[in-house]
Amino acid sequence: MRARPSSYPHQLPHDHLPGQAELAVGGTRGRRYIPYRHDPMENLTTRGRATRLGATALGLVLLVVGTFWGSDDDFPFGPFRMYSTSNPPNAPAPDTRVEGVNSSGAVVDLDQNATGIRRAEIEGQQARYAADPTLLTEVADAYAERHPDAPALVEVRIVIRWHGIRAGRPTGQHTDQTVVRWQATP
């Protein structure tokens, strides 16, 4: 083995073969360069190959099982239904929101900034809220916690705004539908 000049790797010697990789061994003083033809990181052991193949096979099995028998809660192995469906070109588009009415009668938008609860969490639990509207007290409590000086909420409701669509384009018209309502008892 030959020691390379100190100017290496800026100047390769005339006997350097194109495509030949070299590995530095040792510290900064007395550094030796050992030529070899393949990067050792390219070679996997049999155990390494088996591990990678097993992990890949397991991932594929989970994707197939999640696609056919899973739910959206099985992310990232769920069926991704949100991407697999579309609305008809003349069907109204839903826009779900949560709003409250405070003790002074003002309507308050209860979005994530106001309550800390994401709209997707509300939409995902909408059936639970419809079955038991008293669960909306959690939204009122979250609002009160973030806005202690604001008037208390006396009503919380989940409202779907149906935007009119004609030939795949918005018409500018909408209708609101209250699907769940909770009112505080006086």
PyMOL commands that place a pseudoatom at each C-alpha (Angstrom):
pseudoatom trace, name=CA, resn=MET, resi=1, chain=A, elem=C, hetatm=0, pos=[0.000, 0.000, 0.000]
pseudoatom trace, name=CA, resn=ARG, resi=2, chain=A, elem=C, hetatm=0, pos=[1.276, 3.397, -0.913]
pseudoatom trace, name=CA, resn=ALA, resi=3, chain=A, elem=C, hetatm=0, pos=[0.810, 6.590, 1.027]
pseudoatom trace, name=CA, resn=ARG, resi=4, chain=A, elem=C, hetatm=0, pos=[-0.796, 9.285, -1.068]
pseudoatom trace, name=CA, resn=PRO, resi=5, chain=A, elem=C, hetatm=0, pos=[0.618, 12.790, -1.327]
pseudoatom trace, name=CA, resn=SER, resi=6, chain=A, elem=C, hetatm=0, pos=[-0.707, 15.373, 1.142]
pseudoatom trace, name=CA, resn=SER, resi=7, chain=A, elem=C, hetatm=0, pos=[-2.434, 17.297, -1.651]
pseudoatom trace, name=CA, resn=TYR, resi=8, chain=A, elem=C, hetatm=0, pos=[-4.899, 14.401, -2.113]
pseudoatom trace, name=CA, resn=PRO, resi=9, chain=A, elem=C, hetatm=0, pos=[-7.827, 14.489, -2.992]
pseudoatom trace, name=CA, resn=HIS, resi=10, chain=A, elem=C, hetatm=0, pos=[-7.276, 17.758, -4.863]
pseudoatom trace, name=CA, resn=GLN, resi=11, chain=A, elem=C, hetatm=0, pos=[-4.655, 16.173, -7.103]
pseudoatom trace, name=CA, resn=LEU, resi=12, chain=A, elem=C, hetatm=0, pos=[-4.990, 12.531, -8.005]
pseudoatom trace, name=CA, resn=PRO, resi=13, chain=A, elem=C, hetatm=0, pos=[-1.811, 10.680, -8.974]
pseudoatom trace, name=CA, resn=HIS, resi=14, chain=A, elem=C, hetatm=0, pos=[-1.352, 9.660, -12.602]
pseudoatom trace, name=CA, resn=ASP, resi=15, chain=A, elem=C, hetatm=0, pos=[-1.901, 5.967, -11.747]
pseudoatom trace, name=CA, resn=HIS, resi=16, chain=A, elem=C, hetatm=0, pos=[-5.382, 6.564, -10.267]
pseudoatom trace, name=CA, resn=LEU, resi=17, chain=A, elem=C, hetatm=0, pos=[-7.986, 4.477, -12.098]
pseudoatom trace, name=CA, resn=PRO, resi=18, chain=A, elem=C, hetatm=0, pos=[-11.232, 6.229, -13.119]
pseudoatom trace, name=CA, resn=GLY, resi=19, chain=A, elem=C, hetatm=0, pos=[-14.146, 5.119, -10.928]
pseudoatom trace, name=CA, resn=GLN, resi=20, chain=A, elem=C, hetatm=0, pos=[-11.875, 3.695, -8.256]
pseudoatom trace, name=CA, resn=ALA, resi=21, chain=A, elem=C, hetatm=0, pos=[-13.052, 4.698, -4.774]
pseudoatom trace, name=CA, resn=GLU, resi=22, chain=A, elem=C, hetatm=0, pos=[-10.602, 5.259, -1.970]
pseudoatom trace, name=CA, resn=LEU, resi=23, chain=A, elem=C, hetatm=0, pos=[-11.062, 5.182, 1.770]
pseudoatom trace, name=CA, resn=ALA, resi=24, chain=A, elem=C, hetatm=0, pos=[-9.133, 7.288, 4.245]
pseudoatom trace, name=CA, resn=VAL, resi=25, chain=A, elem=C, hetatm=0, pos=[-7.932, 5.268, 7.216]
pseudoatom trace, name=CA, resn=GLY, resi=26, chain=A, elem=C, hetatm=0, pos=[-6.388, 6.706, 10.351]
pseudoatom trace, name=CA, resn=GLY, resi=27, chain=A, elem=C, hetatm=0, pos=[-6.193, 10.199, 11.788]
pseudoatom trace, name=CA, resn=THR, resi=28, chain=A, elem=C, hetatm=0, pos=[-5.054, 13.412, 10.184]
pseudoatom trace, name=CA, resn=ARG, resi=29, chain=A, elem=C, hetatm=0, pos=[-1.361, 12.516, 10.530]
pseudoatom trace, name=CA, resn=GLY, resi=30, chain=A, elem=C, hetatm=0, pos=[-0.087, 9.518, 8.668]
pseudoatom trace, name=CA, resn=ARG, resi=31, chain=A, elem=C, hetatm=0, pos=[-3.327, 9.056, 6.775]
pseudoatom trace, name=CA, resn=ARG, resi=32, chain=A, elem=C, hetatm=0, pos=[-3.308, 6.030, 4.480]
pseudoatom trace, name=CA, resn=TYR, resi=33, chain=A, elem=C, hetatm=0, pos=[-5.515, 5.559, 1.450]
pseudoatom trace, name=CA, resn=ILE, resi=34, chain=A, elem=C, hetatm=0, pos=[-6.699, 2.052, 0.667]
pseudoatom trace, name=CA, resn=PRO, resi=35, chain=A, elem=C, hetatm=0, pos=[-8.084, 1.628, -2.841]
pseudoatom trace, name=CA, resn=TYR, resi=36, chain=A, elem=C, hetatm=0, pos=[-11.015, -0.698, -3.467]
pseudoatom trace, name=CA, resn=ARG, resi=37, chain=A, elem=C, hetatm=0, pos=[-13.494, -1.110, -6.262]
pseudoatom trace, name=CA, resn=HIS, resi=38, chain=A, elem=C, hetatm=0, pos=[-16.841, -1.043, -4.370]
pseudoatom trace, name=CA, resn=ASP, resi=39, chain=A, elem=C, hetatm=0, pos=[-18.210, 1.047, -1.584]
pseudoatom trace, name=CA, resn=PRO, resi=40, chain=A, elem=C, hetatm=0, pos=[-18.696, -1.318, 1.391]
pseudoatom trace, name=CA, resn=MET, resi=41, chain=A, elem=C, hetatm=0, pos=[-22.046, 0.368, 2.157]
pseudoatom trace, name=CA, resn=GLU, resi=42, chain=A, elem=C, hetatm=0, pos=[-23.438, -1.040, -1.097]
pseudoatom trace, name=CA, resn=ASN, resi=43, chain=A, elem=C, hetatm=0, pos=[-23.052, -4.630, 0.095]
pseudoatom trace, name=CA, resn=LEU, resi=44, chain=A, elem=C, hetatm=0, pos=[-25.852, -5.936, 2.308]
pseudoatom trace, name=CA, resn=THR, resi=45, chain=A, elem=C, hetatm=0, pos=[-25.529, -9.027, 4.400]
pseudoatom trace, name=CA, resn=THR, resi=46, chain=A, elem=C, hetatm=0, pos=[-28.044, -11.813, 3.978]
pseudoatom trace, name=CA, resn=ARG, resi=47, chain=A, elem=C, hetatm=0, pos=[-29.585, -10.815, 7.294]
pseudoatom trace, name=CA, resn=GLY, resi=48, chain=A, elem=C, hetatm=0, pos=[-29.811, -7.180, 6.159]
pseudoatom trace, name=CA, resn=ARG, resi=49, chain=A, elem=C, hetatm=0, pos=[-31.517, -8.168, 2.904]
pseudoatom trace, name=CA, resn=ALA, resi=50, chain=A, elem=C, hetatm=0, pos=[-33.956, -10.414, 4.777]
pseudoatom trace, name=CA, resn=THR, resi=51, chain=A, elem=C, hetatm=0, pos=[-34.763, -7.596, 7.214]
pseudoatom trace, name=CA, resn=ARG, resi=52, chain=A, elem=C, hetatm=0, pos=[-35.420, -5.112, 4.404]
pseudoatom trace, name=CA, resn=LEU, resi=53, chain=A, elem=C, hetatm=0, pos=[-37.509, -7.581, 2.425]
pseudoatom trace, name=CA, resn=GLY, resi=54, chain=A, elem=C, hetatm=0, pos=[-39.496, -8.487, 5.545]
pseudoatom trace, name=CA, resn=ALA, resi=55, chain=A, elem=C, hetatm=0, pos=[-40.173, -4.831, 6.382]
pseudoatom trace, name=CA, resn=THR, resi=56, chain=A, elem=C, hetatm=0, pos=[-41.211, -4.137, 2.786]
pseudoatom trace, name=CA, resn=ALA, resi=57, chain=A, elem=C, hetatm=0, pos=[-43.509, -7.177, 2.707]
pseudoatom trace, name=CA, resn=LEU, resi=58, chain=A, elem=C, hetatm=0, pos=[-45.062, -6.204, 6.053]
pseudoatom trace, name=CA, resn=GLY, resi=59, chain=A, elem=C, hetatm=0, pos=[-45.687, -2.651, 4.785]
pseudoatom trace, name=CA, resn=LEU, resi=60, chain=A, elem=C, hetatm=0, pos=[-47.334, -3.948, 1.616]
pseudoatom trace, name=CA, resn=VAL, resi=61, chain=A, elem=C, hetatm=0, pos=[-49.529, -6.386, 3.567]
pseudoatom trace, name=CA, resn=LEU, resi=62, chain=A, elem=C, hetatm=0, pos=[-50.627, -3.577, 5.923]
pseudoatom trace, name=CA, resn=LEU, resi=63, chain=A, elem=C, hetatm=0, pos=[-51.457, -1.342, 2.946]
pseudoatom trace, name=CA, resn=VAL, resi=64, chain=A, elem=C, hetatm=0, pos=[-53.544, -4.052, 1.258]
pseudoatom trace, name=CA, resn=VAL, resi=65, chain=A, elem=C, hetatm=0, pos=[-55.372, -5.016, 4.474]
pseudoatom trace, name=CA, resn=GLY, resi=66, chain=A, elem=C, hetatm=0, pos=[-55.952, -1.352, 5.362]
pseudoatom trace, name=CA, resn=THR, resi=67, chain=A, elem=C, hetatm=0, pos=[-57.249, -0.570, 1.892]
pseudoatom trace, name=CA, resn=PHE, resi=68, chain=A, elem=C, hetatm=0, pos=[-59.868, -3.315, 1.860]
pseudoatom trace, name=CA, resn=TRP, resi=69, chain=A, elem=C, hetatm=0, pos=[-60.812, -3.701, 5.538]
pseudoatom trace, name=CA, resn=GLY, resi=70, chain=A, elem=C, hetatm=0, pos=[-59.465, -0.616, 7.282]
pseudoatom trace, name=CA, resn=SER, resi=71, chain=A, elem=C, hetatm=0, pos=[-60.896, 2.735, 8.227]
pseudoatom trace, name=CA, resn=ASP, resi=72, chain=A, elem=C, hetatm=0, pos=[-59.535, 6.274, 8.077]
pseudoatom trace, name=CA, resn=ASP, resi=73, chain=A, elem=C, hetatm=0, pos=[-58.365, 5.823, 11.683]
pseudoatom trace, name=CA, resn=ASP, resi=74, chain=A, elem=C, hetatm=0, pos=[-55.752, 3.311, 10.480]
pseudoatom trace, name=CA, resn=PHE, resi=75, chain=A, elem=C, hetatm=0, pos=[-53.542, 6.045, 8.970]
pseudoatom trace, name=CA, resn=PRO, resi=76, chain=A, elem=C, hetatm=0, pos=[-51.179, 5.627, 7.133]
pseudoatom trace, name=CA, resn=PHE, resi=77, chain=A, elem=C, hetatm=0, pos=[-52.444, 2.169, 6.207]
pseudoatom trace, name=CA, resn=GLY, resi=78, chain=A, elem=C, hetatm=0, pos=[-56.119, 3.159, 5.854]
pseudoatom trace, name=CA, resn=PRO, resi=79, chain=A, elem=C, hetatm=0, pos=[-58.108, 3.351, 2.624]
pseudoatom trace, name=CA, resn=PHE, resi=80, chain=A, elem=C, hetatm=0, pos=[-57.719, 7.140, 2.060]
pseudoatom trace, name=CA, resn=ARG, resi=81, chain=A, elem=C, hetatm=0, pos=[-61.416, 7.491, 1.212]
pseudoatom trace, name=CA, resn=MET, resi=82, chain=A, elem=C, hetatm=0, pos=[-61.053, 11.257, 1.099]
pseudoatom trace, name=CA, resn=TYR, resi=83, chain=A, elem=C, hetatm=0, pos=[-59.143, 10.891, -2.171]
pseudoatom trace, name=CA, resn=SER, resi=84, chain=A, elem=C, hetatm=0, pos=[-61.231, 8.123, -3.700]
pseudoatom trace, name=CA, resn=THR, resi=85, chain=A, elem=C, hetatm=0, pos=[-64.591, 9.866, -3.934]
pseudoatom trace, name=CA, resn=SER, resi=86, chain=A, elem=C, hetatm=0, pos=[-65.962, 13.036, -5.462]
pseudoatom trace, name=CA, resn=ASN, resi=87, chain=A, elem=C, hetatm=0, pos=[-69.224, 14.909, -5.388]
pseudoatom trace, name=CA, resn=PRO, resi=88, chain=A, elem=C, hetatm=0, pos=[-71.492, 14.945, -8.442]
pseudoatom trace, name=CA, resn=PRO, resi=89, chain=A, elem=C, hetatm=0, pos=[-71.046, 18.116, -10.560]
pseudoatom trace, name=CA, resn=ASN, resi=90, chain=A, elem=C, hetatm=0, pos=[-74.444, 19.553, -9.536]
pseudoatom trace, name=CA, resn=ALA, resi=91, chain=A, elem=C, hetatm=0, pos=[-74.512, 18.473, -5.883]
pseudoatom trace, name=CA, resn=PRO, resi=92, chain=A, elem=C, hetatm=0, pos=[-74.036, 21.120, -3.184]
pseudoatom trace, name=CA, resn=ALA, resi=93, chain=A, elem=C, hetatm=0, pos=[-70.661, 21.158, -1.401]
pseudoatom trace, name=CA, resn=PRO, resi=94, chain=A, elem=C, hetatm=0, pos=[-70.730, 20.905, 2.409]
pseudoatom trace, name=CA, resn=ASP, resi=95, chain=A, elem=C, hetatm=0, pos=[-68.718, 23.236, 4.648]
pseudoatom trace, name=CA, resn=THR, resi=96, chain=A, elem=C, hetatm=0, pos=[-68.997, 22.240, 8.310]
pseudoatom trace, name=CA, resn=ARG, resi=97, chain=A, elem=C, hetatm=0, pos=[-68.398, 24.793, 11.043]
pseudoatom trace, name=CA, resn=VAL, resi=98, chain=A, elem=C, hetatm=0, pos=[-69.051, 25.197, 14.759]
pseudoatom trace, name=CA, resn=GLU, resi=99, chain=A, elem=C, hetatm=0, pos=[-70.564, 28.353, 16.122]
pseudoatom trace, name=CA, resn=GLY, resi=100, chain=A, elem=C, hetatm=0, pos=[-71.781, 29.494, 19.488]
pseudoatom trace, name=CA, resn=VAL, resi=101, chain=A, elem=C, hetatm=0, pos=[-74.102, 32.116, 20.889]
pseudoatom trace, name=CA, resn=ASN, resi=102, chain=A, elem=C, hetatm=0, pos=[-72.902, 33.983, 23.964]
pseudoatom trace, name=CA, resn=SER, resi=103, chain=A, elem=C, hetatm=0, pos=[-75.013, 35.385, 26.799]
pseudoatom trace, name=CA, resn=SER, resi=104, chain=A, elem=C, hetatm=0, pos=[-75.284, 38.758, 25.035]
pseudoatom trace, name=CA, resn=GLY, resi=105, chain=A, elem=C, hetatm=0, pos=[-76.773, 37.081, 21.931]
pseudoatom trace, name=CA, resn=ALA, resi=106, chain=A, elem=C, hetatm=0, pos=[-73.732, 37.493, 19.666]
pseudoatom trace, name=CA, resn=VAL, resi=107, chain=A, elem=C, hetatm=0, pos=[-72.795, 34.619, 17.338]
pseudoatom trace, name=CA, resn=VAL, resi=108, chain=A, elem=C, hetatm=0, pos=[-69.198, 33.471, 17.871]
pseudoatom trace, name=CA, resn=ASP, resi=109, chain=A, elem=C, hetatm=0, pos=[-67.196, 31.421, 15.356]
pseudoatom trace, name=CA, resn=LEU, resi=110, chain=A, elem=C, hetatm=0, pos=[-65.753, 28.491, 17.316]
pseudoatom trace, name=CA, resn=ASP, resi=111, chain=A, elem=C, hetatm=0, pos=[-62.830, 27.615, 15.058]
pseudoatom trace, name=CA, resn=GLN, resi=112, chain=A, elem=C, hetatm=0, pos=[-59.460, 26.187, 16.075]
pseudoatom trace, name=CA, resn=ASN, resi=113, chain=A, elem=C, hetatm=0, pos=[-58.136, 29.576, 17.178]
pseudoatom trace, name=CA, resn=ALA, resi=114, chain=A, elem=C, hetatm=0, pos=[-61.108, 30.115, 19.484]
pseudoatom trace, name=CA, resn=THR, resi=115, chain=A, elem=C, hetatm=0, pos=[-61.222, 26.635, 21.048]
pseudoatom trace, name=CA, resn=GLY, resi=116, chain=A, elem=C, hetatm=0, pos=[-58.066, 24.721, 20.153]
pseudoatom trace, name=CA, resn=ILE, resi=117, chain=A, elem=C, hetatm=0, pos=[-60.236, 22.011, 18.577]
pseudoatom trace, name=CA, resn=ARG, resi=118, chain=A, elem=C, hetatm=0, pos=[-59.664, 21.338, 14.894]
pseudoatom trace, name=CA, resn=ARG, resi=119, chain=A, elem=C, hetatm=0, pos=[-62.633, 21.247, 12.543]
pseudoatom trace, name=CA, resn=ALA, resi=120, chain=A, elem=C, hetatm=0, pos=[-61.621, 17.756, 11.399]
pseudoatom trace, name=CA, resn=GLU, resi=121, chain=A, elem=C, hetatm=0, pos=[-62.004, 16.511, 14.975]
pseudoatom trace, name=CA, resn=ILE, resi=122, chain=A, elem=C, hetatm=0, pos=[-65.536, 17.916, 15.103]
pseudoatom trace, name=CA, resn=GLU, resi=123, chain=A, elem=C, hetatm=0, pos=[-66.426, 16.434, 11.702]
pseudoatom trace, name=CA, resn=GLY, resi=124, chain=A, elem=C, hetatm=0, pos=[-64.964, 13.065, 12.662]
pseudoatom trace, name=CA, resn=GLN, resi=125, chain=A, elem=C, hetatm=0, pos=[-67.053, 12.957, 15.850]
pseudoatom trace, name=CA, resn=GLN, resi=126, chain=A, elem=C, hetatm=0, pos=[-70.204, 14.477, 14.358]
pseudoatom trace, name=CA, resn=ALA, resi=127, chain=A, elem=C, hetatm=0, pos=[-72.220, 11.266, 14.783]
pseudoatom trace, name=CA, resn=ARG, resi=128, chain=A, elem=C, hetatm=0, pos=[-71.305, 11.188, 18.489]
pseudoatom trace, name=CA, resn=TYR, resi=129, chain=A, elem=C, hetatm=0, pos=[-72.344, 14.818, 18.909]
pseudoatom trace, name=CA, resn=ALA, resi=130, chain=A, elem=C, hetatm=0, pos=[-75.643, 14.106, 17.133]
pseudoatom trace, name=CA, resn=ALA, resi=131, chain=A, elem=C, hetatm=0, pos=[-76.299, 11.130, 19.428]
pseudoatom trace, name=CA, resn=ASP, resi=132, chain=A, elem=C, hetatm=0, pos=[-75.423, 13.129, 22.557]
pseudoatom trace, name=CA, resn=PRO, resi=133, chain=A, elem=C, hetatm=0, pos=[-75.484, 16.933, 22.060]
pseudoatom trace, name=CA, resn=THR, resi=134, chain=A, elem=C, hetatm=0, pos=[-74.283, 17.492, 25.644]
pseudoatom trace, name=CA, resn=LEU, resi=135, chain=A, elem=C, hetatm=0, pos=[-70.813, 16.555, 24.379]
pseudoatom trace, name=CA, resn=LEU, resi=136, chain=A, elem=C, hetatm=0, pos=[-70.713, 20.034, 22.819]
pseudoatom trace, name=CA, resn=THR, resi=137, chain=A, elem=C, hetatm=0, pos=[-70.171, 21.375, 26.351]
pseudoatom trace, name=CA, resn=GLU, resi=138, chain=A, elem=C, hetatm=0, pos=[-66.515, 20.363, 25.795]
pseudoatom trace, name=CA, resn=VAL, resi=139, chain=A, elem=C, hetatm=0, pos=[-66.351, 22.933, 22.993]
pseudoatom trace, name=CA, resn=ALA, resi=140, chain=A, elem=C, hetatm=0, pos=[-67.943, 25.574, 25.239]
pseudoatom trace, name=CA, resn=ASP, resi=141, chain=A, elem=C, hetatm=0, pos=[-65.487, 24.730, 28.028]
pseudoatom trace, name=CA, resn=ALA, resi=142, chain=A, elem=C, hetatm=0, pos=[-62.524, 24.961, 25.631]
pseudoatom trace, name=CA, resn=TYR, resi=143, chain=A, elem=C, hetatm=0, pos=[-63.733, 28.381, 24.485]
pseudoatom trace, name=CA, resn=ALA, resi=144, chain=A, elem=C, hetatm=0, pos=[-64.188, 29.584, 28.090]
pseudoatom trace, name=CA, resn=GLU, resi=145, chain=A, elem=C, hetatm=0, pos=[-60.690, 28.389, 28.979]
pseudoatom trace, name=CA, resn=ARG, resi=146, chain=A, elem=C, hetatm=0, pos=[-59.117, 30.361, 26.114]
pseudoatom trace, name=CA, resn=HIS, resi=147, chain=A, elem=C, hetatm=0, pos=[-61.337, 33.437, 26.596]
pseudoatom trace, name=CA, resn=PRO, resi=148, chain=A, elem=C, hetatm=0, pos=[-61.934, 33.818, 30.355]
pseudoatom trace, name=CA, resn=ASP, resi=149, chain=A, elem=C, hetatm=0, pos=[-63.112, 37.441, 30.035]
pseudoatom trace, name=CA, resn=ALA, resi=150, chain=A, elem=C, hetatm=0, pos=[-65.617, 36.752, 27.223]
pseudoatom trace, name=CA, resn=PRO, resi=151, chain=A, elem=C, hetatm=0, pos=[-69.342, 36.286, 27.915]
pseudoatom trace, name=CA, resn=ALA, resi=152, chain=A, elem=C, hetatm=0, pos=[-70.259, 32.639, 28.526]
pseudoatom trace, name=CA, resn=LEU, resi=153, chain=A, elem=C, hetatm=0, pos=[-71.656, 30.562, 25.685]
pseudoatom trace, name=CA, resn=VAL, resi=154, chain=A, elem=C, hetatm=0, pos=[-75.302, 29.621, 26.099]
pseudoatom trace, name=CA, resn=GLU, resi=155, chain=A, elem=C, hetatm=0, pos=[-75.540, 27.651, 22.849]
pseudoatom trace, name=CA, resn=VAL, resi=156, chain=A, elem=C, hetatm=0, pos=[-73.137, 25.643, 20.680]
pseudoatom trace, name=CA, resn=ARG, resi=157, chain=A, elem=C, hetatm=0, pos=[-74.163, 24.242, 17.319]
pseudoatom trace, name=CA, resn=ILE, resi=158, chain=A, elem=C, hetatm=0, pos=[-72.658, 22.377, 14.401]
pseudoatom trace, name=CA, resn=VAL, resi=159, chain=A, elem=C, hetatm=0, pos=[-73.760, 23.996, 11.160]
pseudoatom trace, name=CA, resn=ILE, resi=160, chain=A, elem=C, hetatm=0, pos=[-73.248, 22.717, 7.634]
pseudoatom trace, name=CA, resn=ARG, resi=161, chain=A, elem=C, hetatm=0, pos=[-73.241, 25.397, 4.966]
pseudoatom trace, name=CA, resn=TRP, resi=162, chain=A, elem=C, hetatm=0, pos=[-74.257, 23.845, 1.651]
pseudoatom trace, name=CA, resn=HIS, resi=163, chain=A, elem=C, hetatm=0, pos=[-72.671, 25.819, -1.194]
pseudoatom trace, name=CA, resn=GLY, resi=164, chain=A, elem=C, hetatm=0, pos=[-74.616, 25.606, -4.445]
pseudoatom trace, name=CA, resn=ILE, resi=165, chain=A, elem=C, hetatm=0, pos=[-72.777, 24.008, -7.367]
pseudoatom trace, name=CA, resn=ARG, resi=166, chain=A, elem=C, hetatm=0, pos=[-73.936, 23.968, -10.989]
pseudoatom trace, name=CA, resn=ALA, resi=167, chain=A, elem=C, hetatm=0, pos=[-71.888, 22.212, -13.702]
pseudoatom trace, name=CA, resn=GLY, resi=168, chain=A, elem=C, hetatm=0, pos=[-68.978, 21.912, -11.289]
pseudoatom trace, name=CA, resn=ARG, resi=169, chain=A, elem=C, hetatm=0, pos=[-68.851, 25.659, -10.529]
pseudoatom trace, name=CA, resn=PRO, resi=170, chain=A, elem=C, hetatm=0, pos=[-70.035, 27.548, -7.424]
pseudoatom trace, name=CA, resn=THR, resi=171, chain=A, elem=C, hetatm=0, pos=[-73.290, 29.449, -7.870]
pseudoatom trace, name=CA, resn=GLY, resi=172, chain=A, elem=C, hetatm=0, pos=[-72.665, 31.901, -5.018]
pseudoatom trace, name=CA, resn=GLN, resi=173, chain=A, elem=C, hetatm=0, pos=[-75.773, 30.686, -3.167]
pseudoatom trace, name=CA, resn=HIS, resi=174, chain=A, elem=C, hetatm=0, pos=[-75.776, 28.690, 0.040]
pseudoatom trace, name=CA, resn=THR, resi=175, chain=A, elem=C, hetatm=0, pos=[-78.084, 27.307, 2.695]
pseudoatom trace, name=CA, resn=ASP, resi=176, chain=A, elem=C, hetatm=0, pos=[-77.235, 26.627, 6.331]
pseudoatom trace, name=CA, resn=GLN, resi=177, chain=A, elem=C, hetatm=0, pos=[-78.347, 23.470, 8.119]
pseudoatom trace, name=CA, resn=THR, resi=178, chain=A, elem=C, hetatm=0, pos=[-77.947, 23.101, 11.882]
pseudoatom trace, name=CA, resn=VAL, resi=179, chain=A, elem=C, hetatm=0, pos=[-77.265, 19.414, 12.471]
pseudoatom trace, name=CA, resn=VAL, resi=180, chain=A, elem=C, hetatm=0, pos=[-76.499, 19.426, 16.218]
pseudoatom trace, name=CA, resn=ARG, resi=181, chain=A, elem=C, hetatm=0, pos=[-77.424, 21.949, 18.895]
pseudoatom trace, name=CA, resn=TRP, resi=182, chain=A, elem=C, hetatm=0, pos=[-76.662, 22.187, 22.596]
pseudoatom trace, name=CA, resn=GLN, resi=183, chain=A, elem=C, hetatm=0, pos=[-78.228, 24.853, 24.803]
pseudoatom trace, name=CA, resn=ALA, resi=184, chain=A, elem=C, hetatm=0, pos=[-77.232, 25.653, 28.352]
pseudoatom trace, name=CA, resn=THR, resi=185, chain=A, elem=C, hetatm=0, pos=[-79.917, 25.176, 30.955]
pseudoatom trace, name=CA, resn=PRO, resi=186, chain=A, elem=C, hetatm=0, pos=[-80.827, 28.453, 32.710]
for i in range(1, 186): cmd.bond("trace and resi %d" % i, "trace and resi %d" % (i + 1))
show_as sticks, trace
zoom trace
